[in-house]
Amino acid sequence: MKITEPTPGAPCWVELGTSDVDAAKVYYRQVFGWRAETDPWEEAGGYTTMYLGGAPVAALTPLYAPGQPTAWTVSFATRDVDALTTAVTEAGGRLLMGPMDVFDLGRFAVLADPEGAVFSLWQARSFAGAAVLSAPGSLGWAELATRDAEAAKDFYTGVFGWTVGTHKDYPQWGIDGADFGGLSALDEFYPDDVRAHWLPYFAVADVDETAARAAESGGMLLVPPTDVPHGPRVAVIRDPQGGSFGIHGAGTEG
């Protein structure tokens, strides 16, 4: 069983902070067929929601801080941002922004785990998060890449209460029997400058066709379409501004 709707503790939203929002609108429309709608309020700072049909599935934002890299950030749902933020910092994580209210939509915070992997928390009010999950064109999986897998297991199971599978090569994160992501070790084969990070994977109907479209639209294939042993077909892509994301065959995650 996989996560198909916003669930406390599970991924509920994903945002791309990018150096060129307008270019990203075009790119992700070409890759996933997303429609962009930018919030006209000045206070929203150019926040752009991406829709799959009529369903919100992701967002694009300008880079707000000097030196901020173009990158996707995964948000996890919670009933109490403030309490969970305290738990994260007490467990060795760092608070980067918030907690703060976003109009009447909800309350959020941006944090980093002890290894530096950035994620955000979302406490829904009028906006629950992605209206579609694990369907073609939407967020289907979230992968943590880290250099200290055992410390990551201790941190996330302690803070979020996640279960973690016992598979030696690729443990999977879960909630109440529903898996939503995995843990990948940054071993000696990765350059030293590759830091711990969360990587979103979007479900697609055809990995090869989507990867080809992503490359033709100006992206770079970091991992070409590949069959994971006993798992799905996947690819990892870097968009033209440098934001990395994965894709997997819908219905084959886990």
N, C-alpha and C positions, 0 to 999 in steps of 0.2 A: 504494500500500500504506500502511495506517495502523497505528499502534501498538495492539495488542490485548491485551498482557500486560506486566507490569512488565519493563522493559528498562533496563540501565544507561545513564544520561544522559537518560532520558525521564520524563515524568510518571508517578508510580506511586500517588499518593494525594492527597487534598484534604481540608482541614479548615476548618471555619467557627468562628472565635472570635466568640462572640456574647454580647450583654448579657442574653439570656433564652433559655437552653437549652431549657426546657420549651416555650416558645412556638415555638421553631424546630423542635422535634420534630413538633409538630402541623402547622406550615406545610409542611415538606418532605414529610411523609406525604401531605398533600393534593395537593401539586404532582407529586411523583414516585412516590408509593406506597411510600416508604421506611419500614422498621421500625427503631425506635430500641432500643438496648440499652446502658444505662449501666453502666460498670464499677463493681462494688460496693466495690472496695478504696479505702480512704481515700487511699492514696498516689496513686491515679489521678486525683484531683482532679475527679471528675465527668465524666471523658472518656466520651463517648457515641459508639458506633459505629453507623452507619446501614447497614442491609442492604436489598438488592434481592432479595427472596426469601430465600435462604440465603447470599447473597454479600455480603461487606462492600464498600461502594463509597465511603464518605465518613465523616467524623466531625464532631461538634460538641464544642466546648470552651467553658467559661466564659472570661471575660476575666481574665487573670492579672496584668496590669500597669496601673497608673494611666494614664489617657489612651489606652489601647489601643482602636482603633476596631473595630467589628464588621466583619469582613472575611473572605473566603475566602483561604486560603494553599495554593498548589500545591507539592507535594513532588516532587523528582526523585530517582530511584534512583541509587545509587552503590555500588561495592564497597568504598570506603574514605572514610568521612565526613571523617576527620581530614586526609587528604591533600588532598581536594577543598576543604575549608574553607581550608586554607593557600593553595591556588591562587586561590581567590576573593579573599581578603584581599590577596594579593600583586598581584592585577590591579586593585585599587582598590575592591573591595567591602568591606562591613562585617559583622562577626560580631555578631549580636544575642543569641544564646543557644546554649550548648553548645560543642563536641560533648558529648553525654551519652548514657548507656544508658537504654533504656526497658525495665525488667525484662529478660526474655529475648527480647523481641520484636524489638529492633533498636537501632540507634544513630542519633541525629539531631542536626542543627544547624539554626538559623534564621539567615538572612543577608539582606543587601540588596545589590543591585548598585550601581555607582557613581552611578546616578541615583535610588536610593532604593527601587526595586521590591523588595518582600520575597518571599522564597521559602524553602523548606526542603529539606534533603537527608536521605535515608533510606537507611541501610545495613541491609538485612534480615537477620534471624536467623530466628526462628520465624514472623514475619509479613512476607510479601512486599509487601503493599500491597493495592490494589484487586483483587478476584478477577474483576471484569468491567470492561473498558474498551471504549469506542466502541460499546456496545450501548444500546438505549433505557433510560434511567434511570441511566446511568453517565457518568463523565467521558469526553469524546470529543475535547477540543481545549483548548489553553491559549494565551492571547493576551497578549503583552507590549505594553502601551501606554507609550510613552516619548517624551520631547521630543528625544532625540538618537539617532536610529535608527542612524547609522553607528557611533557609540560602542558602542551595544548589540550590534551585529553583531560588532564586534571583541572585546568582552568575552565574550559567550557562546560564540562559536566557539573562542576561545582557551582558555577554562576547561573547557568541556564537550566540545569537539570536534564540535559540531553543524555540519551543513550549513545553508546559508541560500539560499533560492531567489532568483532574480534578478528576479522580478516587481516592477516599479517601485512599484505602489500597495500591494502586500501581500506582502512576502517571507514565506516559510514556513520554520519550523525543522524539521530532520529528522535522522534517524540511519540510516545505511546504507540510504538510499532510502525510508525510512518517515517521512512527515511527521506531526508531532504538534501543531503550533501555528503561530502567525503573529506578525507584528510590525506594530503599528498606531501611526502617528505622532500624538502629541498636538500638533497644529498650532495656529495662531492662533485657530481656532474654539473651542478649549477654554478654559474659565476658568483663570486662573493658579493657582488652588488645587487643580486636578486634578493629582495627582502621578503619577509613573511607578508602574505596578502590573501585576501578573499577574491576568488574569481567566479563571477556568475556564468552559468551555462544556460543558454536559451534553447528550448525545445524547437525542433524544426521537422518538417515532413520528410525532407531528404537532405542529409548532411552533405553529400557531394555537390548537389546543385547549389545549396546555400553557400558553401565554401567557395565554389567557383564564382558565384555572383559577388561575394564579399571581396574576392581578389580583383575581379574585373572592375569593381567600383572604387578601387584605390587602396584596399586593405592589404595586409601581409599575412600569409599563412604561417603562423609560428609552429603549429602542429598540423600537418595536412590530414585529410580524412583518414582515420585509423580505427580499426576494430579493437576494442579493449577485450582482452581475454575474459570470457564469461560475463561480458558487459556490453555496453552500447557502442555504436559507432560515433566517434567524436572528432572534433577539430577545434583548434584554438587560433584565434584571429586577432590581429592588431589593427585598429581602425586608422585612418589617415592622420589623425591627430595624436595617436599613441595609446589610446585606450584599448586594453586587452579584454577579450571575452571568449567564452567557449560556446560551442553548439553541440547538441546531441540529438539522436533520433527520438522523436516524441514517443513515449510509451516504453522506452527501452532503458531509462535511467535506472541506476542501481543494479 
